Amino acid sequence: MMKKQMMAMFLILTLFLLAACSSEGESKGKNEETSANAKETEQESNEKESVDVDKGLMNVEVTLPESMFEGESIENLKAEAEEEGIKKVTQNEDGTITYKMSKSTHKELMNELETNLKDTIQETEKSEDYSSIKEVVHNKDFSVFTMVVNQSDYENSMDGFATMTLGMSGLMYQLFDGAEAEDYSVTIKIEDEETGETFDEVVYPDAMEDTEVE
């Protein structure tokens, strides 16, 4: 169950960031009143689609957006959650779903996210689609990645798309670990394998906004 929900969250996070950047781009050039209304609407959308993590003394509550559960009944969610060792599932008035779990269960969830992210890194390193990428290293909370590449091959390829997968995965990990949506970020440094110098840097979610503006 949790694997399915995490994959859904990854897709929702990607679409949400794209939509948020698009809304910001479209709002430029409008009058102040329209801009204020757009920001208010965007803020409400952010709240509905965000992941909220409340870490208590004994338990952790993870609140997920309604859009993750289309076609799912609360009864099925409760049954699946029980199999995963989750104590309680609550459907809130705004449609969001709150999972109440022990700290040990939340740790298992984070371990699973970490394993999936490391698998993604290995696939990136070995993929023939990203032949210029030789190695990907990261810090403990996946907020900083360094892609070691053949600079010439990298700059003459589409291998830069790999940063999006790493960036989105890192953002999702931080969200489920309790980071505030306005504070989280992932920095991806592009390093030349021959010189060891960083010749480019991409920061998510800022990169999504920059792409939309361009």
Secondary structure as GFF3:
##gff-version 3
##sequence-region A 1 214
A	DSSP	alpha_helix	2	27	.	.	.	ID=ss1
A	DSSP	alpha_helix	32	49	.	.	.	ID=ss2
A	DSSP	beta_strand	52	55	.	.	.	ID=ss3
A	DSSP	beta_strand	59	64	.	.	.	ID=ss4
A	DSSP	three_ten_helix	66	69	.	.	.	ID=ss5
A	DSSP	alpha_helix	74	83	.	.	.	ID=ss6
A	DSSP	beta_strand	88	91	.	.	.	ID=ss7
A	DSSP	beta_strand	97	102	.	.	.	ID=ss8
A	DSSP	alpha_helix	103	126	.	.	.	ID=ss9
A	DSSP	three_ten_helix	128	130	.	.	.	ID=ss10
A	DSSP	beta_strand	133	138	.	.	.	ID=ss11
A	DSSP	beta_strand	144	149	.	.	.	ID=ss12
A	DSSP	alpha_helix	151	155	.	.	.	ID=ss13
A	DSSP	three_ten_helix	159	161	.	.	.	ID=ss14
A	DSSP	alpha_helix	162	176	.	.	.	ID=ss15
A	DSSP	beta_strand	186	192	.	.	.	ID=ss16
A	DSSP	beta_strand	198	204	.	.	.	ID=ss17
A	DSSP	alpha_helix	206	213	.	.	.	ID=ss18
###
